[in-house]
Amino acid sequence: MPYLRCNVCSHETYERSVLAIGSECGECEEGELVEADEDQEEVGTPTTTVAASEPGPRLALPRAAARRLLADRGIATPPIPVDRLAEEMGLEIVDRKNLGSLSGRLVDTRIEVAPCATNRRRFVIAHELGHHVLRKPHGSSPHVEAEVNAFAGELLVPGPFLAAAVAETTELASLARRFQVSRQVLEIAARVHHLGDRVV
């Protein structure tokens, strides 16, 4: 299996076929997958790369952290109990009406959440939990929000859980209800995990 890297966001992946080389990146949908061979430059293989001073978001690592958290807590079926996870990690969830344009924020050991629909609230909590787990405060890097969103999406719709659910139903609305997420979050997860063509 070839080890590939996106030439825009630097997402790394293993693919089943060399035919994946040159295909669209499933993470950023802007770059293309190239062989991630450390010796490429020495053998003269041309590639397009992002300048070292401007790396893109690293989305594979936050997703792996989300799956590791679920495994450590023994959570094996959806919907993911994000409120309980946060509380078990010593975080207090507090409803706040005065957050302005923010949907939520992490303040010390407190997740503050603005009034919103249940599915949105779950994503906000998962997002702020991502800031805590990844130890990446708001504004700590240019790509921190993309990385934390990747954590939140994987926490709420883990790839293995989604694959198992898709074996039972491919109906988008039904899957979104099962995972208690918005249709948009479910669509993104399906695309990331190469199940988008099976979800309708």
C-alpha positions in Angstrom: 0.0 0.0 0.0 1.4 3.4 -0.9 2.0 6.0 1.8 0.6 9.3 0.5 0.6 12.9 1.6 -1.5 15.9 0.4 0.6 18.5 -1.3 -1.5 21.3 0.2 -2.6 20.3 3.7 0.0 17.6 4.4 -2.6 15.1 5.4 -1.0 11.6 5.4 -2.7 8.4 4.5 -2.3 4.8 3.4 -4.1 3.9 0.2 -5.0 0.5 -1.2 -3.8 1.3 -4.7 -1.1 3.3 -6.4 -4.0 4.6 -8.6 -4.7 7.0 -5.6 -1.6 9.0 -6.5 -2.7 12.3 -8.0 -6.3 11.9 -6.7 -8.0 14.7 -4.7 -7.2 14.9 -1.0 -10.2 13.8 1.1 -9.2 16.2 3.9 -8.9 19.6 2.3 -10.3 18.8 -1.2 -7.9 21.2 -2.7 -4.6 19.3 -2.9 -3.7 16.1 -4.5 -2.1 13.0 -3.0 1.6 12.4 -3.8 3.9 9.7 -2.6 5.2 10.5 0.9 8.7 9.2 0.2 11.4 11.0 2.2 13.9 10.3 -0.6 11.8 11.9 -3.3 14.0 15.0 -3.7 17.2 13.0 -3.9 15.8 10.8 -6.8 14.4 13.9 -8.6 10.7 13.0 -8.4 8.9 16.3 -9.0 6.3 17.2 -6.4 4.4 20.3 -5.4 4.8 21.1 -1.7 3.8 23.8 0.7 6.6 26.0 2.0 8.0 24.7 5.3 7.1 28.0 7.0 3.4 27.6 6.1 2.3 24.1 6.9 -1.3 23.2 6.5 -3.5 21.7 9.2 -2.5 18.2 10.4 -5.9 16.5 10.6 -4.9 12.9 10.9 -3.4 13.4 14.4 -6.5 15.0 16.0 -8.7 12.3 14.5 -6.4 9.6 16.0 -6.6 11.4 19.3 -10.4 11.3 19.2 -10.5 7.6 18.5 -7.9 6.9 21.2 -10.1 8.9 23.7 -13.1 6.7 22.8 -11.1 3.5 23.1 -9.7 4.6 26.5 -13.2 5.3 27.8 -14.6 2.0 26.4 -17.2 3.8 24.2 -18.1 1.5 21.3 -21.5 2.6 20.0 -23.1 5.9 18.9 -24.3 8.4 20.0 -21.1 9.5 21.8 -21.9 10.9 25.3 -19.9 14.1 24.9 -21.3 15.7 28.0 -20.3 12.7 30.1 -16.8 12.6 28.5 -16.2 16.2 29.3 -17.4 15.8 32.9 -15.2 12.7 33.3 -12.2 14.7 32.2 -12.9 17.3 34.9 -14.6 19.9 32.6 -17.8 21.7 33.7 -20.4 22.5 31.0 -22.1 25.8 31.5 -24.8 27.4 29.4 -24.1 31.1 28.6 -26.3 33.6 26.8 -23.7 36.4 26.5 -21.1 34.8 24.2 -21.7 37.2 21.4 -20.8 35.6 18.1 -19.3 32.6 19.7 -21.1 29.2 19.9 -18.8 28.1 22.8 -15.5 28.6 24.4 -13.1 26.8 26.8 -12.2 28.8 29.9 -9.8 27.0 32.2 -11.8 23.8 33.1 -15.2 25.2 32.0 -16.9 24.7 28.6 -19.3 27.6 28.0 -22.0 27.0 25.5 -24.4 29.5 23.9 -28.0 28.5 23.4 -28.4 26.3 20.3 -30.1 23.1 19.0 -29.1 19.8 20.5 -26.9 18.6 17.6 -25.1 21.9 17.4 -24.6 21.9 21.2 -23.0 18.4 20.9 -20.6 19.6 18.3 -19.7 22.7 20.3 -18.9 20.6 23.3 -16.8 18.1 21.2 -15.0 21.1 19.6 -14.1 22.6 23.0 -13.2 19.2 24.3 -10.8 19.0 21.4 -9.1 22.2 22.5 -8.6 20.6 25.9 -7.4 17.2 24.7 -5.1 18.5 22.0 -3.8 21.3 24.3 -4.3 23.8 21.6 -5.9 27.0 22.9 -8.0 29.3 20.6 -5.6 31.2 18.3 -2.6 29.2 19.2 -1.8 28.4 15.5 -3.2 29.4 12.1 -4.8 26.0 11.7 -5.9 25.2 15.3 -9.7 25.5 14.5 -9.5 23.1 11.5 -7.6 20.6 13.7 -10.0 20.9 16.5 -13.0 20.6 14.1 -11.3 17.4 12.8 -11.1 16.1 16.4 -14.8 17.0 17.1 -16.0 15.4 13.8 -14.1 12.1 14.5 -15.2 12.1 18.2 -18.9 12.4 17.2 -18.7 10.2 14.1 -15.8 7.8 14.4 -14.8 6.1 11.1 -15.2 2.5 12.3 -18.6 3.3 13.9 -19.8 5.0 10.7 -18.6 2.0 8.6 -20.6 -0.4 10.8 -23.7 1.9 10.7 -23.5 2.2 6.9 -23.6 -1.6 6.7 -27.1 -1.4 8.2 -28.4 1.8 6.5 -27.1 4.2 3.9 -29.9 6.8 4.6 -28.2 10.1 5.5 -31.0 11.3 7.8 -31.2 8.0 9.6 -27.4 8.0 10.2 -27.4 11.6 11.4 -30.1 10.7 13.9 -28.2 7.7 15.1 -25.0 9.7 15.7 -27.0 12.8 16.9 -25.2 15.1 14.6 -26.2 17.5 11.8 -26.5 16.3 8.2 -23.4 18.4 7.4 -21.3 16.7 10.1 -22.4 13.3 8.9 -21.7 14.2 5.2 -18.2 15.4 6.1 -17.5 12.2 8.1 -18.7 10.0 5.2 -16.5 11.9 2.8 -13.4 11.7 5.1 -13.8 8.0 5.6 -14.5 7.3 1.9 -18.1 6.4 2.5 -19.6 9.4 0.8 -20.7 7.4 -2.3 -22.6 5.0 -0.1 -24.6 7.6 1.9 -27.8 9.0 0.3 
